[in-house]
Amino acid sequence: MKNLLSQLDKLKLDNKKIFAIILASLVLIYLDFTFLINLQLKAIRKVTPKITKIKADLDALTKNVGGIDDFKNSQIEVRQKLLAKTKKTISEGEIAWILQDVSELANKNNVKITQMKPVKEPEAKQGKAPLKPKLSPLLITIDLSCGYHDLGRFINSLENAQTFFAVQGVKITPGQNDYLKQKVNLVLKAYVKK
């Protein structure tokens, strides 16, 4: 213990030296706060509005990306609807089904079919090596009994149907027993895949 006390006596510092060390430490802390920390706070204050603006831009971008996804989804829906509405041609095996569809459209529009007859148009003869067309026209002759407005709705339904139909000809004559009903001879043209 005596050893320790003797060493402390050697290290005895007077009050002036202690005061000088404390003063130097305080000056060092003050200079550190004044220059280094103050400069860092100023830099943070300058960056804060930029960070706020970037966050706002990021939020707007996120919202717009969501809008783009919605737009893409709506475009896909529109494309699917257009594909669903595109007219299609029929194959030879589907002729009976198409006649059934025409009959159902007639029933929905209050049109009475008295006769329906599909006839393939004869192919035109060509001199040199004939090119075989991929589609051949099919004429469907339909005799109807209906009102004038019912006929218009029926033709509109045919034009909006999935299968491609073109009205080739229409002949309207007055009905014999009922003056509100007309006799109609309607010729539709469809195309059949070979």
Residue pairs with C-beta under 8 A, 6 or more apart in sequence:
84 162
85 162
87 162
87 163
87 164
88 162
88 163
88 164
89 135
89 163
89 164
89 190
89 191
89 192
89 193
90 97
90 98
90 138
90 163
90 190
90 191
90 192
90 193
91 192
91 193
92 192
92 193
92 194
95 118
95 138
95 192
98 163
98 190
99 116
99 118
99 140
101 161
101 163
102 113
102 116
102 140
102 142
102 158
102 188
103 113
103 116
105 154
105 157
105 158
105 161
106 112
106 113
106 144
106 154
108 157
109 146
109 150
109 153
109 154
109 157
110 146
110 147
110 150
110 153
111 144
111 145
111 146
111 150
111 151
111 154
112 144
112 145
112 146
113 142
113 143
113 144
114 143
114 144
114 145
115 141
115 142
115 143
116 140
116 141
116 142
116 143
117 140
117 141
117 142
118 138
118 139
118 140
118 141
119 138
119 139
119 140
119 141
120 136
120 137
120 138
120 139
120 192
121 136
121 137
121 138
121 139
123 133
123 136
132 194
133 194
134 193
134 194
135 191
135 192
135 193
135 194
136 191
136 192
136 194
137 189
137 190
137 191
137 192
138 189
138 190
138 191
138 192
139 168
139 187
139 188
139 189
140 187
140 188
140 189
140 190
141 185
141 186
141 187
142 184
142 185
142 186
142 187
142 188
143 183
143 184
143 185
143 186
144 151
144 154
144 183
144 184
144 185
144 186
145 175
145 181
145 182
145 183
145 184
146 154
146 181
146 182
146 184
147 180
147 181
147 182
148 172
148 182
151 172
151 182
151 184
155 167
155 186
158 165
158 167
158 188
159 165
159 167
163 190
164 190
164 191
165 188
165 189
165 190
166 188
166 189
166 190
167 186
167 187
167 188
167 189
168 187
168 188
168 189
169 185
169 186
169 187
170 184
170 185
170 186
170 187
171 184
171 185
171 186
172 182
172 183
172 184
173 182
173 183
173 184
174 182
174 183
175 181
175 182
175 183
176 183
